[in-house]
Amino acid sequence: MHVTNRSRRLMAACAAACLALTVGLAGCQQASDSDARVDELEQQVEDLQKQLDEKSSATGGSAQDSGSAGASGGTAGATAQTDEALSSELAATYPELADFEARAAELEAACQDVQVSDDRNANYQTFIGVKQQIDALEHEMDTYDENQELAAKNGTLAYDDYMRIERAIDYLDDRLSYAKDGMELTLGIDD
């Protein structure tokens, strides 16, 4: 059974969404019950990630395949991906993508480095501050993608080039989503 990047992203996104939903619902229960449930869900996410990695390895998946999932293990694997999404050729041809990648990496690091406070309001303000930066970058990438799509429709950009740009933008969007989800979990924010 071959597991595609899209399948891995979908499985990771589903696992993250389930975890976020369960964590949100767990907040309605007593603290001791929710702590146990969060631990259980984190273990389930780790187990799903291991299964995904094992399937990828069993089907002859390359380092790029196993590194793109990154849902529970941070984004180290995702940033190591060397497929066409952010190849040096693509970044050289479209320097905006290299800029987007560098800024996404900075925001991923910011998400990983958030400091948890005993004050939930402080945690929320930290979350909002980083989330606004992520949202601004995502908006900028979406605008760039829309402009490239228009160029492809007008015939001033080759369709294949546009598809490579769109895949790169989608890849960066996924990385930012995973980073934001991890930050929510770390800070205990249900957004």
VENLINVEN-V110270 format. One record per pair of residues at least 24 apart in sequence whose C-alpha atoms are under 8 Angstrom apart, sorted by the first residue. I is the first residue (numbers start at 1). J is the second residue. Records with the same first field share a line. If there is no record, write none. Layout:
I=J / J
//
This chain:
1=55 / 59
2=55 / 56 / 59
3=55 / 56 / 59
4=65
5=65 / 68 / 69
8=52 / 68 / 69
9=68 / 69 / 174
12=49 / 69 / 70 / 71
13=71
15=45 / 48
16=45 / 71 / 181
19=45
20=181 / 185 / 190
23=190
24=190
45=72
46=72
70=178
71=178 / 182
72=182
74=112 / 178 / 179 / 182
75=108 / 175 / 178 / 179
78=175
79=105
84=164 / 168
85=164 / 165 / 167 / 168 / 169 / 171
86=168
90=164 / 165
97=165 / 168 / 169
100=137 / 141 / 172
101=172
103=137
104=134 / 137 / 172 / 175 / 176
107=133 / 134 / 176 / 179
108=175 / 176 / 179 / 180
111=179 / 180 / 182 / 183
112=179 / 182 / 183
114=183 / 186 / 187
115=187
116=186 / 187
123=187 / 188 / 189
124=187 / 189
127=183 / 184 / 187 / 189
131=180
134=176
138=173
141=169
142=169
145=169
//
